[in-house]
Amino acid sequence: MFSPLVLLCSMVTFECATYGGPVFKTEIGCYMGMQQVGIPFLEEKYPNLVVTEKRCIYWGKYKTEVDT
């Protein structure tokens, strides 16, 4: 399973925040969902922030523990 993570940063205050999205079964579905829905939503909701990095993270099919 894949989930999108987006790093948004302010170029004025140099503060950043991450935002995640829903879970997708495929990596291509994750990137398509992020490009078509996630990024436009974040750009509209946070017009003063810039998308600095975006990535789909694979969490592993049978992973049951959370790494901290």
N, C-alpha and C positions, 0 to 999 in steps of 0.2 A: 504494500500500500504506500502511496505517495501523498505528501501534503505540501502545499506551496508555502514558502516563507519569503516575505518581502521586507527589505530594510529601507525605511524612509528617513531622510535626514533634512534638517533645516540648514540652509546655507548661511543664515544670519546668526543663529545661536550655536550652531554646530552640534545640536542635540539630535539623537537618532532614536527610532523606535522600530520594533519588528511587529509584523502582522502576519497571521497565518490564516489558512483557509480550510475548506472541507477536504476530506480524504478522497483520493481517486485511486482506482484500481491499476491504472497504467501511468507511466511517466509522460507519455505524449498527451494523455487526457489532462493531466495535471498542468502542463505548460499551456495547453490550449485554453483551459478554464481560467488560468491566471491571466493570460493575455487578453482574452475576450471579455471577461467579467471582473476579475479581481483588481487588476491594475487600473482600468477605467474608474471603478468604484472608489479606490483609494485616492486617485488623482482628483476626483470630484469632491470627496469628503475632506481631503487635506490639501487644498490648492497651494499652500505655502511650503509644502514639503516636496522633496525630489526623490524619486525611486533611485536608490544608490546601487542596490543589488537585489537580485531575485533568483530563487532556486527552488527546485522541487526535491524534497528529501524522501529517500526510501527508508522506511522504518523496518522492513523485514517481515516476511510472512508469519514466522513462528516466534518472533521476539516477544517475550512476556515480561521482561524486566526493563526498568527505566534507568538509563545512565544519567548520573548527575555530576 
